Amino acid sequence: MDYIDFFYNRLTQLRLEKGVSSRDMSLSLGQSESYINKIENRRTLPSLTGFFFICEYFGISPSEFFNTDNQSPVSANHLLSEIQKLSNEHSEHILQIVKDINALTN
């Protein structure tokens, strides 16, 4: 796997999923307005600290960022957060629905 290409593509995917512009994300990270644009256009890579701030911005861990099995870690974390608020019985119902949907798509 080419992790450099993966990094650029994943950052763009997560940003679009969050529905935020590269400018707004850059400013939210305390960077210049072109910071994320330069990364997404493959002109630079963030520092390790910058990468940690990017992950924090999305509410994911660095391992979730690179987890290719989880196409949408931001949504998955949000879903898990909501499921944790449910009773055990309701959580089991949600789990069964997800299993049924996965069975249909595989």
C-alpha positions in Angstrom: 0.0 0.0 0.0 1.2 3.5 -0.8 0.6 5.2 2.5 1.4 8.6 1.1 -1.4 8.5 -1.5 -3.6 6.8 1.1 -3.0 9.7 3.5 -3.9 12.4 1.0 -7.0 10.6 -0.1 -8.1 9.7 3.4 -7.8 13.3 4.6 -9.9 14.5 1.7 -12.5 11.8 2.3 -12.8 12.6 6.0 -13.0 16.3 5.4 -15.7 15.9 2.8 -17.6 13.5 5.0 -17.5 16.1 7.8 -18.9 18.6 5.3 -16.2 21.3 5.9 -14.1 23.3 3.5 -10.4 23.0 3.5 -10.2 26.6 4.5 -12.5 26.2 7.5 -10.7 23.1 8.6 -7.3 24.9 8.3 -8.5 27.8 10.4 -10.1 25.5 13.0 -6.7 23.8 13.4 -5.1 27.2 14.0 -3.2 27.1 10.7 -3.1 29.4 7.6 -6.2 29.2 5.5 -4.3 27.2 2.8 -2.9 24.5 5.2 -5.2 21.7 4.4 -5.4 22.6 0.7 -1.6 22.3 0.4 -1.8 18.9 2.1 -4.6 17.6 -0.1 -2.9 18.9 -3.2 0.2 16.9 -2.3 2.4 19.9 -1.8 3.3 19.1 1.8 2.6 16.6 4.6 1.8 17.7 8.2 4.2 17.3 11.0 3.5 14.5 13.4 1.9 17.0 15.8 -0.1 18.4 12.9 -1.3 14.9 12.1 -2.4 14.3 15.7 -4.4 17.6 15.6 -6.0 16.5 12.4 -7.1 13.2 14.0 -8.4 15.1 17.0 -10.3 17.4 14.7 -12.1 14.4 13.2 -12.6 12.7 16.6 -10.6 9.7 15.6 -7.3 8.0 16.7 -4.3 7.8 14.4 -4.9 4.0 14.0 -8.5 4.7 12.9 -7.2 7.2 10.3 -5.1 4.4 8.8 -7.6 1.6 9.3 -8.6 0.6 5.7 -11.3 -1.7 7.0 -13.2 1.2 8.4 -14.3 3.4 5.5 -16.0 5.9 7.7 -14.4 6.2 11.2 -16.0 9.5 12.0 -19.5 8.0 11.3 -18.6 4.8 13.1 -17.5 6.7 16.2 -20.7 8.8 16.1 -22.9 5.6 15.7 -21.1 3.9 18.6 -21.6 6.9 20.8 -25.3 6.9 20.1 -25.6 3.1 20.6 -23.9 3.4 24.0 -26.8 5.5 25.2 -29.3 2.7 24.4 -30.5 -0.1 26.6 -28.9 -3.5 26.1 -32.0 -4.8 24.4 -32.1 -1.9 21.9 -28.4 -2.2 21.2 -29.0 -5.9 20.3 -31.7 -4.9 17.9 -29.4 -2.4 16.2 -26.6 -5.0 16.0 -29.0 -7.4 14.3 -30.1 -4.8 11.8 -26.5 -4.1 10.9 -25.8 -7.8 10.5 -28.8 -8.1 8.2 -27.7 -5.2 6.1 -24.2 -6.6 5.9 -25.6 -10.0 4.8 -27.5 -8.3 2.0 -24.5 -6.4 0.7 -22.0 -9.3 0.8 
